[in-house]
Amino acid sequence: METRKSPRRNTALLAAMGRRDLSQVALAAVAGLSQRTVNQLVVQRIRPTQATAKAIAKALGCPVATLFTDFANRGGRR
């Protein structure tokens, strides 16, 4: 039997979405992004561009650094 490693999750992003009662689809619509992009950010498959991080932070009403700690520490994409 094959075991799949569960994906890492951006818990800060998920918590902020929960506080605003926003699904991935709803956050995508408010931030002007695709649902796929939001999902990939949640499961940490991609890192946000500066514009994407700002759009999500604005939609959630919180600072970028609280949602994407790697982004704040490294200044964006790898």
N, C-alpha and C positions, 0 to 999 in steps of 0.2 A: 504494500500500500504506500502510495506516494503522499508525503506530507508537504503541504504548501506553507511557506513562510508567510505569515500575515504581514501586510504592508505596514510600514511605519505611518503614523498619522500625525498631522499637525494639530495637536490638541488645543493650542491657543486659538487657532482659526476656528476649529469646531466649537469651542466654548463661546467665542464671540458670536458665531452664527446662532447658537442656542439661545444666547441672551436676547438676540433680536428676533428669535423664532423664524429664522430664514433657512430654507432648504438650499441645497446646492443650486437647484434650478432658479430659485428666487434670488439668491445672491448674484448669480450670473446675470440675470436680467437687470437688477439694480445697478450692478457695476459695469454693465455693457460688455460682458465677456461671454464666452461659450460655457456651457455646463461642463464640457470636457476639460476645459482649462481649470475651472474651479475644482473638479474632481482630482485632477493631476496635482494640484497644489495641496489638496487635503491629504492625499496619500504620498506626498512628497516625491513624486516622480519627476517634477520639474521645479525650478526656482522661478520666482516671479521677476519680470522686468521691473524697473522702477515705476513705470506707468501703471502696470498691472497691480503692483503692491499698493500704490497710492489710491487706485480706483476701489480696491477691496477695502482698504482702511477707511476711506470716505464713506462707502456704503454701510460699513459696520460701525462708524462713529468712534473709531479708536486709532491710536498711533500705529504706524507701520511697524515699528520696533516691537510692539507687543504681539503682533501676529507672525512676524517672520524674523526671528532672532538671528538666524544665519545671515539674512539680508542686511540687518542692521550692523552686524559684525564685519561683514565682508564687502559691503557696498554693492550688492546685486548678484548677477549671475556668475557662475563659475567660468 
